[in-house]
Amino acid sequence: MTSSVEDIQQAYESWTKTSKKLMEPAREYMPGGDTRTTAHYAPYPAFMTRGEGCRLWDADGHEYIDFMNNFTSLILGHANPKVVSAVNEQISVGTAFAAPTESQVLLAKMIIDRVPSIEQIRFCSCGSEGTMMAARAARAFTGKQKIMKMEGGYNGNHDLGEISLIPIPPDAGPIEEPNTLPPDKGIALSSVADVVTVPFNEPEITEKLIKKHKDEVCALLMEPMLGGLGMIPPKPDYLKAIRQMTEDNDILLILDEVITFRLAPGGIQEIFDIKPDLTAIGKIIGGGLPIGAYGGRREIMQLFNPETEGFMWHASTFSGNPLSMAAGIAAVEQLEPDVYDRLNTLGDRLRDGLNLVFEKAGIRGQAIGFGSLVNVHFTDKPISNARDSVEGFFGAGAMPMYFHLCMLRRGIFPASRHMYSISTPMTDNEIDTALGAFAESLYEMKPIVEREYPHLLR
Ligand SMILES: Cc1ncc(COP(=O)(O)O)c(C=O)c1O
C-alpha cells in the first residue's frame, strides 16, 4: 500500500523497469524520448510491444485492457482478423501508387451510404488534414476569410485546429465574447487574427456572435462533443440550434466528427438529426491505419474537381493509399448498427459505474461523455463547456496524474487525461475489471487526497 505520491511514482517505476531503461536512449534521440506529445505522460510512458483484441502488453510483459484505443480510433481493438487479412493481402501487391484505386471508390461509397450530408468525399492522411481542407473549402466557397471555432475545440494539429484550446481566465476573456488565443509558441499570429471564438453549449451567445461576424466568417468549425477537453456532450437541442443559426446567417457548418464518427453509422449527426455542409472524419475509418477524410455538399466538394477550370488544390503523398483503404473497408464492413449500440451500452455501463465508485469512495469526481466515449473529471461541478473543464482540471492539482499511474499498475490503459473509449472485443467483464481497478485506485489515493487535496473530499 502506498502512502504518498512519491510512493505511487516509485511503485510505477518498479512496475515499468524495462520502459525506464528504454527511455534512456529514447531521450537521447528524441526530445523527451517521445514523438507525440499526447502519448507522453509523467514520469515516462510505458513502452508497448504488442496488441491483440482489447489488450496491450508492455515491455515488461504486463497486460493492460486498452481503453485508450489510440485515442478512440481502434474501434475493433488490435489486430482484428479481417483487417489483418485485408492488410496482408494488400501489402504484398503495393502500398502507394499515386493513382486511383477501386478501393478508394468503394470506401468513399461506403461512407456516403452511411452519411446523408456527405455527397462527395476526399481522403487524406489524417483527421487534421481533413479539418484543414474543409476549412479551405469553406473559405473558397463563400469568399469569406475568417473561421468561427469552439472554445476548447481540438480540430487537429495545424494552427487553426489548436487555437483557443485551453481557455484559462483571465486571458480567455468574458464568456459572452471569448478572446481568441494562440495555444502555444510557434502558432502564426495571422491565423489567430482569422478566428472568432465562441463558447460550446451556449447557443444564445453563439447566435449573437454569428450575427456580429457573419459578413467576415465563412464557417463554424466545431467538434459536436468537446473531446480533448474531456468528452463534454452537447445539450439535447444544441446542435440543431447551431445548424439553424448557421444556415440563417449564411455561414457554413463544418462538423469535426473525427472522434464522434464512432457513435453511430452516420456519426453524431445521425443521432442529433442534423446535416452539416461539410464533415471531417478520420480515426475509425482507417481500421487502425493512418487516415482522414472530408466531404459534404456536392457543390462545395466540386471545387476540388481537377476536370474543371480554376479547381482547388489538394495534394498529400499518402492520401487514399491502398493500405489504409483496404484496412478501412475491412473495418467499416464490420460496423453494423447493432455494433454501435453494443459499444454505446458498454460506455453507459462504464460511465454509470464510475460515477457510483466516486460516490461510494466519498471523492469529488464524475464521468461524462456520450455512448462509447467516456471521460473522468476530478470535480463534481457540472461541466458543460471548456471553462468548466479547465477549472476542474486545475482544481485537482497533481492528483489526476498520480491516479493515472495507479490505474496503469492495475492493468488499465486509459488516456492520461482520463479518457476511456470502448472497442468491440470488450464485454461487461472488461468494464467491470476497469471499475474494480478504479475503485481500488481511489481507495489507494484517499489518504493522500485527505492530506494534500482535502477539497476533493465529498
Ligand atoms: C476532434 C478531432 N479532430 C481532429 C483530430 C486530428 O486527427 P489526426 O490526429 O488524425 O490528425 C483529432 C485527433 O485527435 C480530433 O480528436
The ligand as a MOL file (V3000), in Angstrom:
LIG
                    3D

  0  0  0     0  0            999 V3000
M  V30 BEGIN CTAB
M  V30 COUNTS 16 16 0 0 0
M  V30 BEGIN ATOM
M  V30 1 C -11.8920 16.1100 -32.9440 0
M  V30 2 C -10.5900 15.8840 -33.6330 0
M  V30 3 N -10.3650 16.4760 -34.8070 0
M  V30 4 C -9.2230 16.2940 -35.4950 0
M  V30 5 C -8.2420 15.4790 -34.9980 0
M  V30 6 C -6.9720 15.2750 -35.7670 0
M  V30 7 O -6.8740 13.9740 -36.2310 0
M  V30 8 P -5.4310 13.3420 -36.5420 0
M  V30 9 O -4.7440 13.1850 -35.2370 0
M  V30 10 O -5.7380 12.0580 -37.2390 0
M  V30 11 O -4.7370 14.3000 -37.4180 0
M  V30 12 C -8.4200 14.8330 -33.7710 0
M  V30 13 C -7.3710 13.9680 -33.2020 0
M  V30 14 O -7.4200 13.5210 -32.1030 0
M  V30 15 C -9.6260 15.0600 -33.0580 0
M  V30 16 O -9.8390 14.4970 -31.8750 0
M  V30 END ATOM
M  V30 BEGIN BOND
M  V30 1 1 1 2
M  V30 2 1 2 3
M  V30 3 2 2 15
M  V30 4 2 3 4
M  V30 5 1 4 5
M  V30 6 1 5 6
M  V30 7 2 5 12
M  V30 8 1 6 7
M  V30 9 1 7 8
M  V30 10 2 8 9
M  V30 11 1 8 10
M  V30 12 1 8 11
M  V30 13 1 12 13
M  V30 14 1 12 15
M  V30 15 2 13 14
M  V30 16 1 15 16
M  V30 END BOND
M  V30 END CTAB
M  END
